[in-house]
Amino acid sequence: MRLTIKNLSVSYENIVIDSLNLTVENGEFCTLIGHSGTGKSTILKSVAGLIDIQADDITLNGESILTLSADKREIGFVFQKPLLFPHLTVEENISFSLEIRKWSSIKKVNRVNELIQLLELEGLEKRYPNEISGGQQQRVAIGRAMAFNPKIILMDEPFSSLDPRLRISMGEFLKELQIKLNLTIVFVTHDPLEALRLSDKIAFVHQKTIIQNDIPNVIYNKPKAKIIGDFFGKANWIDGIVKDNMFSCDFFKIEMIVEEGLYTVLLRPHQIEILEGDVWLIEQVKLLGKETHYLLRFKDHFIWVEVKGEPKNKLGDTVNIHIENIQHYLKR
């Protein structure tokens, strides 16, 4: 189900969203990400019809839902907390939306049984929310949102309350489910690694609108703004000048075939190689899992370098660096 948002604006006391546009293709997992307070949850509520908005249109497969009430939009919504009914069992929670829509008893039973199996909740059907784990509760919440075959599923930080290990496994479970059923999902998270792992597209929300909407690899390696590059991990931003097809700064020169002018290049830590030498002073050494992170200083310049394996250099050593090529830049 293809979602299109055209020129969305939302105001409370102040403008929260301003002239935002977004298209999510059928069967796509689109993640809204950005710093706190940028309006990500507001976008979901706007699509779901839960708040007052101004927009040229919001469509599903080309059909406008802008004037429909929330209960007529056929949209599933999974919140940050499962919000299950404590007095209802697992199967009763899942079938709740079917009761409202007056599905027949046979259809309800068949659909609930289908979802119980799909969500791997067998044996828990008669249990109450306080009798199952946090991850199982969130699966029930997903089942409730899916039960009536919604056109699209909106998810507002559904795994943020889970511990890191369970959060990863639940994300993997959701991604497998999305691919298997060809679900269209709009997902909100603050976790950049979660977004990179799960998404087909990532839409970065900043200054009341979306400033980049791209596949994960492009968002990470070719961000359109510094704030995006920094959000997705350590980023070395190096200012320099291009003249005669050469980029130069205080500590290196490299071929860069662009028009002359002032540029800022992006170097991710893994794109820099450490060599023997006496130019850069090692100020920090951190072993993180299978990688070593170095912070190097030359005069007033600092860069992060990431290498595989355990440290081969120690704090206080001096080294040189090698940069093979420039993969991304911003013109100043």
C-alpha positions as CSV (number, residue, x, y, z in Angstrom):
1,M,0.0,0.0,0.0
2,R,1.6,3.2,-1.2
3,L,1.5,6.2,1.3
4,T,1.8,9.7,0.0
5,I,1.9,12.8,2.3
6,K,1.6,16.1,0.5
7,N,2.5,19.4,2.1
8,L,1.7,18.4,5.7
9,S,1.8,21.1,8.4
10,V,0.9,20.8,12.1
11,S,0.7,23.5,14.7
12,Y,0.0,23.5,18.4
13,E,1.2,26.7,20.2
14,N,4.0,26.7,17.6
15,I,4.6,25.1,14.2
16,V,5.7,21.5,14.7
17,I,5.7,20.2,11.1
18,D,5.9,22.6,8.1
19,S,5.3,21.7,4.5
20,L,6.4,18.1,4.8
21,N,6.3,15.6,1.9
22,L,6.9,11.9,2.0
23,T,6.2,8.9,-0.1
24,V,6.4,5.3,1.2
25,E,6.2,2.6,-1.5
26,N,4.1,-0.5,-1.2
27,G,5.9,-3.1,0.9
28,E,8.5,-0.7,2.1
29,F,9.9,-0.3,5.6
30,C,10.4,3.4,6.1
31,T,12.0,4.8,9.3
32,L,11.5,8.3,10.5
33,I,14.5,9.3,12.5
34,G,16.0,12.5,14.0
35,H,16.6,14.2,17.3
36,S,14.0,14.4,20.0
37,G,11.2,16.9,19.5
38,T,11.5,17.1,15.7
39,G,7.9,15.8,15.1
40,K,8.4,12.2,14.2
41,S,5.5,10.9,16.3
42,T,3.4,13.8,15.1
43,I,3.8,12.6,11.5
44,L,2.4,9.1,12.5
45,K,-0.5,10.7,14.4
46,S,-1.2,12.9,11.3
47,V,-1.4,9.8,9.0
48,A,-3.5,7.9,11.6
49,G,-6.0,10.8,11.9
50,L,-5.4,11.3,15.6
51,I,-4.7,15.1,15.5
52,D,-5.8,18.2,13.6
53,I,-3.6,19.0,10.6
54,Q,-3.3,21.0,7.5
55,A,-2.2,19.2,4.3
56,D,-2.8,19.2,0.6
57,D,-3.5,15.5,0.9
58,I,-2.7,12.1,2.4
59,T,-3.3,9.1,0.2
60,L,-3.1,5.4,0.3
61,N,-2.7,3.8,-3.1
62,G,-3.9,7.1,-4.6
63,E,-7.1,7.3,-2.5
64,S,-7.4,10.3,-0.2
65,I,-7.9,9.5,3.5
66,L,-7.6,13.2,4.6
67,T,-11.2,13.6,5.5
68,L,-11.7,10.2,7.0
69,S,-12.0,9.7,10.7
70,A,-9.3,7.6,12.4
71,D,-11.5,4.5,12.6
72,K,-12.2,4.6,8.9
73,R,-8.6,4.8,7.7
74,E,-7.8,1.1,8.2
75,I,-4.4,1.8,9.7
76,G,-2.7,-0.3,12.3
77,F,-0.8,1.6,15.1
78,V,1.8,0.1,17.5
79,F,2.8,2.4,20.3
80,Q,5.9,2.7,22.4
81,K,4.3,0.7,25.2
82,P,2.1,-2.4,24.3
83,L,-1.0,-0.8,26.0
84,L,-2.7,-4.2,26.2
85,F,-5.9,-4.6,28.0
86,P,-4.9,-6.2,31.3
87,H,-8.2,-7.9,31.8
88,L,-8.1,-9.6,28.4
89,T,-6.1,-12.7,27.4
90,V,-3.5,-12.8,24.6
91,E,-6.1,-14.0,22.1
92,E,-8.7,-11.6,23.3
93,N,-6.3,-8.7,22.9
94,I,-5.5,-9.7,19.4
95,S,-9.1,-10.1,18.4
96,F,-10.3,-6.8,20.0
97,S,-10.2,-4.9,16.7
98,L,-12.1,-7.7,15.1
99,E,-14.8,-7.5,17.7
100,I,-15.2,-3.8,17.0
101,R,-15.5,-4.5,13.2
102,K,-18.0,-7.3,13.9
103,W,-16.2,-10.1,12.2
104,S,-18.0,-13.4,12.3
105,S,-16.9,-15.9,15.1
106,I,-15.4,-18.3,12.6
107,K,-13.4,-15.5,10.8
108,K,-12.2,-14.2,14.2
109,V,-11.0,-17.6,15.4
110,N,-9.2,-18.3,12.2
111,R,-7.5,-14.9,12.0
112,V,-6.4,-15.0,15.7
113,N,-5.1,-18.6,15.3
114,E,-3.2,-17.5,12.2
115,L,-1.6,-14.6,14.0
116,I,-0.8,-16.6,17.1
117,Q,1.2,-19.0,14.9
118,L,2.8,-16.2,12.8
119,L,3.9,-14.3,15.9
120,E,5.1,-17.5,17.6
121,L,2.8,-17.1,20.6
122,E,1.6,-20.7,20.7
123,G,0.8,-21.8,24.3
124,L,0.2,-18.3,25.5
125,E,-3.3,-17.8,24.1
126,K,-5.0,-17.9,27.5
127,R,-2.5,-15.9,29.5
128,Y,-2.9,-12.3,30.6
129,P,-0.5,-9.5,29.8
130,N,1.1,-9.6,33.2
131,E,1.9,-13.3,32.7
132,I,4.1,-12.9,29.6
133,S,7.4,-11.1,28.9
134,G,7.9,-7.6,27.5
135,G,8.9,-9.0,24.1
136,Q,5.8,-11.3,24.0
137,Q,3.6,-8.3,25.0
138,Q,4.9,-6.3,22.1
139,R,4.3,-9.2,19.7
140,V,0.7,-9.3,21.0
141,A,0.5,-5.5,20.3
142,I,1.8,-6.1,16.8
143,G,-0.8,-8.9,16.3
144,R,-3.6,-6.6,17.5
145,A,-2.5,-3.9,14.9
146,M,-2.3,-6.5,12.1
147,A,-5.5,-8.4,12.9
148,F,-7.9,-6.5,10.7
149,N,-5.5,-6.5,7.7
150,P,-4.7,-2.8,7.8
151,K,-3.6,-1.0,4.7
152,I,-0.4,0.2,6.5
153,I,1.2,-0.2,10.0
154,L,2.6,2.7,11.9
155,M,5.0,2.0,14.8
156,D,6.1,4.6,17.3
157,E,9.3,3.4,19.0
158,P,7.8,0.0,19.7
159,F,11.0,-1.5,21.1
160,S,12.5,1.3,23.1
161,S,11.4,-0.2,26.5
162,L,13.1,-3.5,25.8
163,D,16.6,-4.4,26.8
164,P,19.3,-4.1,24.0
165,R,19.5,-7.9,23.2
166,L,15.7,-8.3,23.1
167,R,15.3,-5.1,21.1
168,I,17.7,-6.5,18.4
169,S,15.9,-9.9,18.2
170,M,12.4,-8.2,18.1
171,G,13.7,-5.9,15.2
172,E,14.9,-9.0,13.3
173,F,11.6,-10.7,13.9
174,L,9.7,-7.7,12.7
175,K,11.8,-7.3,9.6
176,E,11.3,-11.0,8.6
177,L,7.6,-10.6,9.2
178,Q,7.5,-7.4,7.0
179,I,9.3,-9.1,4.1
180,K,7.2,-12.3,4.4
181,L,3.9,-10.5,4.3
182,N,5.0,-7.5,2.2
183,L,3.8,-5.1,4.8
184,T,4.1,-1.4,4.4
185,I,5.5,0.0,7.7
186,V,6.3,3.5,8.9
187,F,8.6,3.2,11.9
188,V,9.9,5.8,14.4
189,T,13.1,5.3,16.3
190,H,15.9,7.3,18.0
191,D,18.4,4.4,17.4
192,P,20.5,5.0,14.3
193,L,21.8,1.4,14.3
194,E,18.2,0.1,14.5
195,A,17.2,2.3,11.5
196,L,20.2,1.1,9.4
197,R,19.5,-2.6,10.2
198,L,15.7,-2.6,9.5
199,S,14.9,0.1,6.9
200,D,14.4,0.1,3.2
201,K,14.4,3.9,3.4
202,I,15.3,6.3,6.2
203,A,13.7,9.8,6.3
204,F,15.6,12.2,8.5
205,V,13.3,14.8,10.2
206,H,14.9,18.1,11.1
207,Q,13.7,21.7,11.3
208,K,10.0,20.7,11.0
209,T,10.4,18.7,7.7
210,I,12.3,15.8,6.1
211,I,15.7,16.9,4.8
212,Q,16.8,13.6,3.4
213,N,15.0,10.4,2.5
214,D,17.3,7.7,1.1
215,I,18.4,4.1,1.4
216,P,20.5,3.3,4.5
217,N,23.8,3.1,2.7
218,V,23.3,6.6,1.1
219,I,22.1,8.1,4.4
220,Y,25.3,6.8,6.1
221,N,27.9,7.5,3.5
222,K,26.4,10.5,1.6
223,P,24.4,12.6,4.1
224,K,23.1,15.9,2.7
225,A,23.9,17.7,6.0
226,K,26.4,17.5,8.8
227,I,23.6,16.9,11.3
228,I,22.7,13.7,9.5
229,G,26.3,12.4,9.1
230,D,26.9,13.0,12.8
231,F,23.7,11.3,13.9
232,F,24.7,8.0,12.3
233,G,28.1,7.6,13.9
234,K,31.5,9.2,14.2
235,A,32.2,11.5,11.2
236,N,35.4,13.4,10.4
237,W,34.4,16.7,8.6
238,I,37.4,18.3,7.0
239,D,37.4,21.8,5.6
240,G,39.6,22.6,2.6
241,I,39.8,24.1,-0.9
242,V,39.7,22.6,-4.4
243,K,42.0,24.1,-7.0
244,D,43.2,22.4,-10.2
245,N,41.2,19.3,-9.3
246,M,43.1,18.9,-6.0
247,F,41.5,19.1,-2.5
248,S,43.9,20.4,0.0
249,C,43.8,21.2,3.7
250,D,46.4,21.6,6.5
251,F,47.4,17.9,6.5
252,F,46.7,16.3,3.2
253,K,46.1,16.7,-0.5
254,I,44.0,14.4,-2.7
255,E,42.6,14.5,-6.2
256,M,39.0,15.6,-6.3
257,I,37.5,16.5,-9.7
258,V,34.9,19.1,-9.0
259,E,34.6,22.8,-9.7
260,E,37.0,25.0,-7.7
261,G,35.9,26.4,-4.4
262,L,35.5,25.7,-0.6
263,Y,34.4,22.2,0.4
264,T,33.9,20.1,3.5
265,V,34.7,16.4,3.0
266,L,33.3,13.5,5.0
267,L,35.6,10.8,6.1
268,R,34.2,8.0,8.1
269,P,36.7,6.5,10.6
270,H,37.0,3.2,8.7
271,Q,38.0,5.1,5.5
272,I,41.3,6.2,7.0
273,E,44.4,4.0,7.3
274,I,47.1,4.3,9.9
275,L,50.7,4.2,8.7
276,E,54.1,4.5,10.4
277,G,55.1,8.1,10.9
278,D,55.5,11.1,13.2
279,V,52.7,13.5,12.2
280,W,49.6,12.5,14.2
281,L,49.7,12.0,18.0
282,I,47.4,9.2,19.4
283,E,45.2,10.9,22.1
284,Q,42.8,8.0,22.7
285,V,42.7,4.3,22.1
286,K,39.4,2.3,22.6
287,L,38.9,-1.4,21.8
288,L,35.2,-1.8,21.0
289,G,34.5,-5.5,20.2
290,K,36.4,-6.5,17.1
291,E,37.5,-2.9,16.3
292,T,39.9,-0.4,17.7
293,H,39.0,3.3,17.6
294,Y,41.8,5.9,17.7
295,L,41.5,9.6,18.2
296,L,44.4,11.4,16.5
297,R,45.6,15.0,16.8
298,F,47.7,17.2,14.5
299,K,48.1,20.7,15.7
300,D,44.4,21.8,16.3
301,H,43.0,19.0,14.1
302,F,41.4,15.9,15.5
303,I,40.2,12.8,13.6
304,W,38.8,9.4,14.5
305,V,40.2,6.3,12.9
306,E,38.7,2.8,13.1
307,V,40.7,-0.3,12.4
308,K,39.8,-4.0,12.6
309,G,41.4,-6.1,15.4
310,E,43.1,-5.3,18.6
311,P,45.3,-2.1,19.0
312,K,48.6,-2.1,17.2
313,N,49.5,1.4,18.5
314,K,49.3,2.8,22.0
315,L,48.4,6.1,23.6
316,G,51.2,8.6,22.9
317,D,52.5,7.0,19.7
318,T,52.9,9.1,16.6
319,V,51.6,7.9,13.2
320,N,50.8,9.0,9.7
321,I,47.5,8.5,7.9
322,H,46.5,7.5,4.4
323,I,43.3,8.4,2.6
324,E,42.5,6.5,-0.5
325,N,39.8,8.8,-1.9
326,I,37.0,11.2,-1.1
327,Q,33.6,9.5,-1.3
328,H,31.5,12.4,-0.1
329,Y,31.7,16.2,0.2
330,L,29.5,19.2,0.8
331,K,30.2,22.6,-0.9
332,R,30.5,25.5,1.5
